[in-house]
Amino acid sequence: MDARSREAGQGRAAALALLRGAAPPAGRLLPSPAGPDAWIAFDEEIRRHGPDPLPEATAATFRTRLFAPLGRRLPEPPVEVLLCHPDGRVREAALGTPQPPPELVVIRCADWAAAVREPARRLLDRTLADAPAATLVALTPLVLRLARRDQGAWALALFEAALRTDPPLPAAPARRDPARRPARPADPPRTVLARLCDGADLPTRRYATRLTLDTPVLRDRLTVRDRARLAAAERDPANAAVWADATLKALAAARRDDGGDRGDGGERGDRADRGDDEAEAERDQAVDLLIGSPLPTVRAAGVTALRRAGRTAEGVSHLADRSPLVRACARWLTAQDGGDPHDHYRRLASDPSGCSPHAVAGLAESGRTEDVPLLQGLLDHPSGAVRAAAVAGLRRLGADPDRSALLALLDDPSPAAAREAGLSLRPVAEVLDTAHLLSRCTPKQPLHTRRAAFRLLLIQGGTAARQAAESLSSDWEPALRHAARTYAAFHATGERTKRRGWLRR
């Protein structure tokens, strides 16, 4: 269950508890912090299972006559229930209660009934005018969710106009405990949009990013390091790519302002005393922030930016990056500096202490058949990841598979090496030793060995595949057991219908 589904479940549970008469825990309707999906689900649940939709006066008279003979007083429904009541007149009257929950007021701004919409919009407008920063931070995620409704565009336009002014956040109260020293972020957000860009809600972060970069006043206020920091801290690939592109554009504009591209590593000319050294250091920090990101697209942008920063020599250190995209950018950067990436890969792959699976993958990506002997020599490397990368590299270069060596790798203790060996043996699976593969489909063998051997036997088909399926039908691993039982059932159906040919495809 994802986070949005959990939030919706919290909202539905709170609505049902309130309808049963349970008091909100600690005076709070929903657990803090409650996301926008929780409030939307709360409203929908009250509307679905709420009180009877009779007019307010009629319903009150009916309940009074019902409770009077019992000597009991008419219970007042909570204002949260009235704000989500199926009857529009009840919702309209509930908006006049003191301090209604602002989240439900926002939902009522998109109400289908104009008599409910208009007072809710006036109330939200006053709330935004009284406390703009707090209202924008708390309600923007909910406004974005409701913008998809027929009447939801009004609140989004109101909030967007306020967000373009980017009001500052109120100052945080001073801590009374001087011994407690919390970790201070590098650039703490001090405005509403900065807080939304660092928030936990993904749609809100994307919206705040677009709004910031599309507004010239807000965009120009961000330094190159600010954009790089946001790109490096972002975990959403799409949003991180937006910040990375904005950083690259800012770096390019800064280089043009300095008088040209310094990608050839030439000497700087004499400059006026206007803080150019500090600006240069800030741009270098921005590039380092991009390179330090966990996302490959952002790291690739940082490696590409090394050329404009006059640091093309650093491209060699990224040739063995874990991402193929970053390795490709590093090869381009090394070639721009006059180097040969292929020679660097060969040295890395030949060094027993410095060889890594990513360096082996980069060697195969260079695409030279002369590297086949070197890759074959790595099939006995102590690292299972290197052995797996060597097998994948040989397959990438189109080398003829050494069947005996690859069959031996099916018993490799590394699951990655066994998996890559099985992939490389698929083109020649029909001529492999069937008895050898069947002996690997027993419970005594490791899971990755059983799985690789069974996949090869399925390509062979026939009696061998049926025997392997019967042997693995009681396997402890659910996916392998299900695959074996499925094949056995199809094979039995084919035997009954005398249509074995379609089972071999």
N, C-alpha and C positions, 0 to 999 in steps of 0.2 A: 504494500500500500504506500503510495507516494504521499508527500507532505500535504498536497492540496486535498486529497481524499481524507487524510487524518483530520485536517481542519474542518472539513464539512461534517465529518462524524461528530466532532466536538460541538458544533453548532446544533446539530439535530438532537444530540443528547441533552444539551442545555435547554432546548425548547420543550422537549418531552418532560424533563424534570420540572420545569416551571409550570407546565399545564397540570401536572399532578399535585401542585401546591407546595413543592419543595422550595425552600428559600435558597437563593444563590449563596454559595460558600464565600465567607468573608465579605459579604456584600458585593461581590463581583459576579456579573451575569455570566461572562465567559472567562476561561482561564487566560491569564496575561502571559505573553502578548497574544491576543486573538487575531488571526489573519482575516483578510477580507472574505475568503471562502466560508469561514465559520459564521460570519454575520449573514451572508446570503443564504446559507443553509438554515440558519435559525429563522429567518423571515419566512422561507418557504415552508418550513415545518409547522410554524404557527398557523400560517394560512391554510395548510392542509388539514391539520388536526385541531384548529383553534376552537373558540367558543362558537355558539350558534350565530349565524349571520343575521339575526333579527335587528331591526333598528334599535338604537340605544335606549330610547324611552320605553318602547314595547318590551325589550328584553329586561330592563330594570323592573318594570311593573310585574312582569311574569315571575321573575325570581323572588320579588318581594312577597307576592301572594303564595309562592311555594314555601318559603321559609317561615312566614308568619305563624302558621299553625304549630310549627315545631318550636317556636320561641327562640329562634336563632336569628342573628343579624346577617344581612346580605353581605357576603364577602366581596371586597373590591378587587377586580382583576389587576395584576401588575401593569404598569404603564407600558412595559415592553410587549406584553400580550396585546394591549389595545393598539399599539402602533403597528402591529402586524395583523390586526383583525380583518377577517374577510369583508366586513362591511366598511365601505369607504367613509361613511359618516362617523363611525367610531374612530377610524384612523385620523380623520380631520380633527375631531375633538381632542384626541390624545396629543396632538402637536401643540396644544395650548397648555399642557401641563408644565410645571417648572422643571427645567433642565432635563429634557428628554435625551436619551443616549444619542450622541452625534452620529454614530454609525447608522442607526436606524433612520435618522433624519436624512442622511445621504441617500439611503435606499428609497425613502418616500419622495425624494426629488425626482426620481424616475418613475413614479407611480403613474398608472394609466389614467387615474381620475384627476382632472384638472383642479378640482376643489381640494385635493390632498397635495398635489404638486406645488401649487403656488405658495401656500403658507410654509411648506417645507423649504422651498427655495429662499424665501425671505429669511427664514431662521438660519439657514446655512450661510447666507450672505452676511448676516450680522455676526455669526460666529467667526467667519473668516476675517472680518474687519477687526474684531476684538483681539484675536490671537492668531495672526496669520501663520507664523512659523510652526507652532504646535499643531494647528489644524492641518496644514499641508503635509507635515511629516506623518501624522496619524491617519489621514483619510485619503491620501493620494492613491494607495493601492486599491482601495475599495472603489474610488471614482473611476479608475481605469477598468475595473471589472464591469461596472455598470454602464460604461460608455457604449457597450455593444447593444444595449437595449434601445427601444424606439425613442424614449424620452431621456436617455442618458447623456446626450451630447451637451446639454446645458451645463451640467456640473463640470464636465471636462474642460469646456471653454473657460469657465470661471476660474478653475484651478490653474489652467495653462497661463492665463493672463497674470495671475499672481505669481506663478513660478518664474516667469520671465523677469520679474523684478528681483528674484532670488533673495528674499529677506534673510537677515542673519539670524542665527539661532541664539536664544537667550544664554547668557553666561552660566556655566555650571557652578553650583555652589562650592565654596572652598571646603576641602576636607579638614575635619577636625583632628584627625589622628595624624600627626606629623611623621610617626614611625612607619606608617603604611605608604609605600611608594609604588603605585601601580605602574605598569609598563606604558610609556607614552608612545603613541603611534608617531610615525615619521612626519606625517602631515595630517593632523586631525581635522575632520570636516568642521567648518565654522558657519556654513550656510545651509539652507534647506536642500538645494540641489546636490551639494556635496554629500550631505547625509543620505539622500535618496540614491545617489550613485554608489554608495557603500552599503546600502541596505541589503536585507536578506531576500526580499521579494524580487524574483527575476524579471517579471514584466515591468515592474516599477524601475528597476535598474536600466533596462533597455530604453524605456521611455525617457528617463532622466538623461541618459546619454545622448539620445537623439536631440532632445530639447536643448541641451547644453551646446552641442556642436553646431546646431542649426541657428543659434542666436549669436550674432557676431559679438555683442557686448560680453556675453558669458564665455564664448569660446576664446576671445582674445585675453581674457583674464587668467586663463590657465597657462602656466609655463610649460615648457617641453618636459620638464621633470614631472610635473603634475600629471600630464597625459600618460607618460610612461609608467608612473606609479599605479595609475588606475588600470592600465593594460596588464601590468604584471600581477596585480592583486585580483583581477577578474578570473573567475573559474568557468564562466560561460563562454565557450569558444566563439560564438557569433558576436557577443558584445565585446570580448577581448580583441577580436579582429578590428572592430570599429575604432577602439582606442589606439590600437597599434597603427592603423592607417593614419589616424589623426596625428600621432607622434611623428611618423615619417614625413608627413606634409609639413609639420612645424620645423623639423630638422632641415628639410630642403629649403624652406623659406629663410631660415636663419643663415644657411650657407650662402644663399643668394645675397642676403643683406651684407654678409662679410666680404663680398666681392668675388664670389665664384666658388667652384668646387675644389676642395682640398683633397680629393680622393687619390691624387698621385703622390701624396706624402711630401709635397714641397714645403719650403720654409714659409713661415708666416711673414707677411710684410709688416712694416711699422704701422701701428694703428693709433688712433687717437685714444686719449685716456678716458674711456667711457665704460669701463668694466668688461672689456672683451675677454680677459682671462677668466673672470668668474663665469661669464656666459659659456665659454668653451668648456670649463669644468662641469657646468650644469648639463650641457649636451652630452658629455661623456658619461655622466651619471645616468642620463636617460637611456643611453644605449646599453649600459650595464644592467639597468632594471629590466629592459626588454629581454636581454639574454638570460637573465635569471628566472624568467617565468617558467612554470611547469607546463604551459601549453605550447605545443610545437609551432603553431602559427605565429605566436608572439615571439618565440625565440628565433624563428626564421626571419622575422622582420628586424630583430636586433642584429642578427648576423649580416643581413643585407645593409643595414645602416652603418656597419663598420667601415665600409668603403668611403662614404661621405665624411666619416669622422677621421679619415686618414689612418685607420688602424687595420689595413688589409692584411698585415702580417699575422694578425690573430685568427684568421680564418682556418689555419692549420689545426688549431686547438679544438675546433668544432667539427672536424671531419668524422670523428667517431661518435657523434651525438646519437642518442637513442632513437631519434626521429628521422625517417628517410627524407622528409621535407627539409629539415635543418641540414642534413648531410649534403643534399643537393645544393643548397645555398652556400655552404662552406666550400664545396668544390668550385662553384662559380667564383667565389671571392678569392680562393687560392690561385685560380687561373688568371684572374685580373691582376694579381700581384706578380705574375710571371712564374709561378710555381707549377709543379705537376702533381695534382692530387693522387694520381695513380702510384707514383713513387712513394708518397707518404703512406698510402695504404699498404703497399708491399712491405715497407719497413715495419709498420705496426703489426701486420700479420705474421712477420718472420720473427718478431721479438717474443720469446716465450713469456716474459714477465709483463709485457705491455699489451699483449693481444687481448682484444675484447670482442664479443659477438657483434657489436656495432661496427667495429673496424672491419671485420670479415664481411659483414653485409655491405659496407661501403666499397670494399674491393670488388665484390661481385657486381655492384651497381655500376662500376666503371666499365664493365662489359668487354673484357679482353680474354680471349681463349688461352693466352699464354699463362694465365693464372690458375689453370685447372690443376697442374701438379701441386702447386702450393696449397690449394684448397683440399686436395685429396690427402695431403700430409697432415692436415688439421683434423681429420676424422678420428685420430687417436689422441687429441688434445685432452689434458686433464679436466677441463671445464666442459660440462654438458652443454651449456649455452653456446660455447664456441663450436662444439661438434654439430649442434643443430644448425647454427648459422652456416657452417661449411657445407652441410648437405643441401641446404636451401640455396646457397651460392652456386654449387655445381648444377643444380637443376635450373637456376636462372641463366647460367651460361650455356645450357643445352648440352652438357657433357654426357657421354654415354654412361649410364649408371653401372657401377661395379656391384653386381648382384650379391656376391658373397659378402662384401663389406657392408652393404646395406641390410642384408638379412641378419648379419651379426648385430647391427645397430637396433634391430627390433627388440633385442634383449638388453638394450642400454638402460642403465639406472635412471637416466634423464628422460622424463616424459616428452620433452620438446624434441630431443634427438630421435626417439622412436617415432614420434608423429611425423617429423620431416622425412625419415627413412621410408615410412609407409607411403607418403605422398610421392616420393621419387620412384617407388617400386610399382606404382599403379600402371604405368604404360606396359610393363612386362609381367603383370600379375598372372596372366594365363599360363606362362611357362615356368613359374616358380615351383619349388618342391612342395607339393601338397602335404605330404606327411610332416615336413618341417613346420609348416604353418599350423596344421591341426594339433601338433604337440604344444603349440603356444596358446591354444584355446582351452586351457584347463584351469581350474581354480588356483593351482599352485603358482601360476605365473602372475606377474604384476598386472595391474589393471591396464596401464598404457600398452603393454605387450599384447594382452588379450584383445584389446580394441583394435590395434593396428593389424594384427593377424586376421581377425574376423573380417575387417573391411577388405583385405586382399582376397580372402576366400569368397566373399560375396561377388567379387568381380569374376572369379573362376566359375562360380555357380556349380550346379550339379550336385552329386552326392556329397562331395567334400563340404560344400557350404551347408547342406542339410545337417551333416554330422556336427559341424561347428555350432550351428544354431541349436541343436538338441543339447549339446554340451553346455552352452551358455544360457539356456532357458531358465536355469535356477541360479544365475549369477547374483551376487549380493549387490552389484551396482545397478540402480534402477534403469538408467538409460540403456545400458548394454543389454540388460535382461529383456527390456521391452523390444529392442531391435531384434534380438534373437527369436523371441516368441512371435513377433510379427512375420519374420521370414519363414519360420517353421509353419505358421498357419497358411501363408500363401503357397508354400511348397506342397502342403497337404491338399490344398484346393486344386493345384495343378495336377497332382497325381490322380485325383478323382475325375477331373474333367479331361485328362489326357492332353493338356495344353501346357507342355513344359517349356516350349520355346519362349513365351513372353516372360517367363521367370528369369531368363538369362540376360535380358536387356537391362 
